[in-house]
Amino acid sequence: MKYQVHFLDKPAAFERAMDELATCPWFGFDTEFIGEKTFVPVLCLVQIVVEQHIYLVDALRLPDLRRFGQLIENEAILKITHAGDNDYRLLNMLYGIVPSNTFDTQLAAGFVGYNYPASFAKIVERELRISLAKSHTVTNWEARPIDPKALEYAVEDVKYLPALYHKLTHKLRLLRREAWVREESRKWEQPDYYQSEPYKEALNSDYLHQLDFREKVFFLRLHRWRRDKAQQLNVPKESVLQSRHISSIVKAVKGGQNAFKANRVLHEGIWRRHLIEWEALWKTPPTDEEKALIESLPTPAPDDPEREWAMELLYHLVRYRCLEHEISPALLLPRGDFNRLKNGHGFDPTLLEGWRAELLGEPLVRWLRSQGTLSVEWQAQSCTLYMKGGRPS
């Protein structure tokens, strides 16, 4: 397919392009941004493909892209992406956009035999028999004018999206999995998906469970302080305070300045700059919200080698079922979510509903929900696995 490429860096041309897009039943898009220098990534370029046209939108010269955001939210228009999660998160962060009517080629590929997440180049090569040039991943997208070679790569990032959509949709239809992909895509179309949990990083840390109550309060506060400070200064969290220093600060804060002086790892300039704030966080009594949050934390499960073995075996049985049906295990039950199920730490029960429940089958879903017991009976030529309350598997 031959596309006419338009570089948009003037408001009038941008508005005309958006008027054209508003009449189309679909478009594909991708974004180029720089996220390592600031708390809020810098959106530099938006590539849009539709019918016979590709639009390259200079987001630095056209900083207000809310008109494009309205099209992302338009239910009548199908949006095609590859690994669109990051694109939608950024647009939500910048403009409060919540997409609708989405289709993601990376997500769809996971339902037709590809490992998830598969690269765009790999799927294009296998589905369309086209080898893409090496990605321009080191491009400084903030530089103007943009390197013409980089613009060629930017065009390639979207020009094959329509053909991939048709190929993958055909395969999904044959497998009767279009509804499964739609169900999985719908999570991106919910406002709650973009809500930021200020304590998420702290709550996911195993170190939290090694602390006493007061230390836990400070640990949560220190993580939130780092995030709020980074947001305020618009710098990465690691620029404010490196993660590797957090445990040292938790242990030293009760000892005051002398304890920090004795710490050979934490640079003196860092703790002297922030010690007054950290001590205030340490000394302030816990709020009712903090008390409730800490009291709701699950108690780490005691070591149980038999349960550990049984759950690992179940995980590999789930993986095998995925291989049988050519669905990526990372889509059905990501390892991180499985570990939360195994450890009893905040597992999302909705991960055992919908298409996942249909694929796994009612006995296995019931067992995973109740986390029953397993036993193995060995014979001379075989072994049988029994799930308590279910049939032999």
PyMOL commands that set and color helices and strands:
alter all, ss='L'
color gray80, all
select helices_A, chain A and resi 11-21+66-73+84-95+105-109+120-128+148-159+161-175+178-189+191-194+200-203+206-210+213-233+237-240+243-261+268-283+288-295+305-324+329-332+335-343+349-352+354-360+362-370
alter helices_A, ss='H'
color red, helices_A
select strands_A, chain A and resi 4-8+26-34+42-50+53-58+78-81+102-104+374-378+383-387
alter strands_A, ss='S'
color yellow, strands_A
deselect
rebuild
show_as cartoon
